[in-house]
């Protein structure tokens, strides 16, 4: 009897764990940021905002995959849903997005992730824009220059985006409406402009000044008026 009971308990535990795994998979199924109307949040240029769970394979199984990333998915996958996506996109009021790029040097001291008083004043301007809308989501994406190690810059960009969120939430924005991401040094805007400027060090003021545009936080406020 004891052995039988033990076997049943193990079987139940396995079934429970499978059920939990399925629940997690279901929760992670959406690979795009969804607003309260169950619509995909988009940037000012119409690009869908992806979550950290996004992959081409996962996008193919997302209801908005063909709408957002049609070029990356198999043609046969999207041919059946094209009409539905078009109808859904044309119905209702579409949220609008205002993108604000703030220089990280205006928000933080060099190589730091603590907001300066001047940085808080800049974010107050973001709050003013948010209050003019029926807010859906605020997207804050941190970027760094290429000085330093990749891993360090990635963490710094994440910390800066998190600091922006913490301030906005502290001013009354709901935490679940602020999405943050760190891109590290992967999306520079200076291109080849700062090549051949000597040692890549924070002590090289000429290089630091040249790379200033790369140190930024892109903030997008999305909502309806």
N, C-alpha and C positions, 0 to 999 in steps of 0.2 A: 504493500500500500504506500509506503513511504517513497519507494522508487517511482511508483506510478504518479504520485503527487508531485514529486520533483520534476519528472518529465513534463507534466502538464504546466508547471510553473515556468519552466524554461521555454516551453512553446508559447505561453502567453507573453512572456517577456520579449521573445523574438517578434511576435506579432505586434506588440506595442511599439517596439523600436522601429519596425518597418512603417507603422502608421505615422510615427513621429517624423521619420525621414521623409515620408510622402508629404506631410504637412509643411515641412521646411521647404521642400522642393516647390510646392505650390506657392508658398509665400515668396519664393525667389523667382517665380516664373516671369513676372513683369520686369523687363530689363530697361524700361524707360520710366522717367519720373512722371507720375500720374497726379493730376490735380483733383480737387474735390468733385469735379464733374465727371471724373473718370476719363478725362482727356489727357493726352500727352502734352507735357509742358515743352514749349519750343523757345528757341532763342529769337532775338530780333531779326535774324536772317532766315528764320524758318527751320532751323535744324533742331531735331528732337534731342532732348537731354537724356543721356544714358546713365544708368546706375552702374555700380561696380560689378554687377553680375552680367554685364553685356558681353556677348560673344556673337559671331555670325550665326552659329548654330542655335544659340538661345533666342536670337532675334527672329529666326525663322519660325519659332514656336510662340512668339509673342503676338497678340492680336494686332498690335500696331507696327509689327515688323515691316510689312510691305509699304505702309504709309511712310515710315521713317527711313528705311534703308533698302529700298527696292533694288538698287544697283548691286547690292552685296548678296542678294538672295537669289535662289534659282527662279528662272522666269516662270516655270509652271506653278511654283508656289504662290506667286503674286497675281497671276492672270485671273484666278477665280475670285480674289478679294479686291481687285481694283475698283469695281463698281461700288462695293460696300464702303470702301475707304473714302471714295469721292463723295458719296452721299453723306456719310458721317461728318466729313470735314466741312461740308456746306451748311450743316444745320447748327443752329444755336449761335451764340455770341462768342467769337474767338478772343482769347486773351491776347493782349498786346505786351510787348516787352521793351523796356528801356535799358540799354546796356551802358554801364558807367565803368570806365577804366581808371582806377586810382593808382598813382605811383606808390609803390611800396615804401619809398623813401619819405613820402608825405604821411604815411600811416605809422611807420615803424622806424626806429633807428637802424642803421646798417647792421645786418646779421642778427637782428633781434625780432621777436614776435610779440612784443608788448606794445600795445597801442599808445602812441604819443597823444598829447592833448589836441594837437593839430589834426591828427588822424581821426579822433573822435568827432571833431567838428565836421570833417568830410563825411563821415558816416551819418551824421545828423541830417545831411542833405539827402542821403539815400532814404532815410526814414521819412522825410517830407514827401518824397516821391511815392513811397509805399502807401502813405496815408491818403494820397489822392486816388488810389485804386481800391477796388475790391480785390485784395491781395490773394494771389494763388500761391506763388513761391518766389523766394529770393535765392538766387544761385551765386555763390561766392567761390571763385577759383583762384587759388594762389599760384604765383609764378616767381621764379628766382632767375638770377643771371647764372653764367656757367662757372663762376669762380667757386672753387671748392669741390668736394666729392659729390657724385651724383646722389648717393644715398642721403647724405647730409642735406643737400638742397631739397630733396623730395620731402623730408621730414619738416624742414623749415617752411616750405610752401604750405604744407598741411596745417602746421601750427598757426600760421598767419591767417589762413582761411577760417580756422577754428576760433581765433581771437575776434575776427569780424563777426562771426555768428554769435559768440558770447555777448558781445556788445549789443548787437541788434535785439537779441532775446532779452537782455537786461533792460532794454528800452520798451519792451512790451510786445515784440513780435513773437508769435507762437513758434516754439522750437521746431515743430514738425513742418514748418513752412520755410525753413532755411536749410538749403542743401549746400554742403561744402565739398571741395575737392582740391587736391594739391597736384600740380603738374610739374613741380620741380623746375629743372632747366630745359625741359623737352620742347617748349614752344617759344623760343626767342623771337623777338620782332626786329632785332638789329641786323640779322643776317650776317654778311661778311664785313660789315662796317667797321668792326673793332678788331680786325685781324692785325697781327704784327705790331702789337702795342707793348711788347715786353712780357715779363713774368705775370702769369695769371694768379695774382695774389691780391688780397684785400688792401695791401699796402701800396699797390700800384694805382695811385689816384687817377691817372689818365685813363686807365682801363675801366676802373670803377665808374667814373663819370660817363664814359662812352656806353657802358652796358646798362645805364640807368633805366632806359625804357623796358628792358627785360624784367626788371624787378617791379612787379605790379600785382594788383588784385583786380580781376574782372568781376564786376558785380552786375547781375541782371535782375531787374525787378519785373515780375510778370503778374498781370492781373487784368481785370476788366474795369472799365470806367462806368 
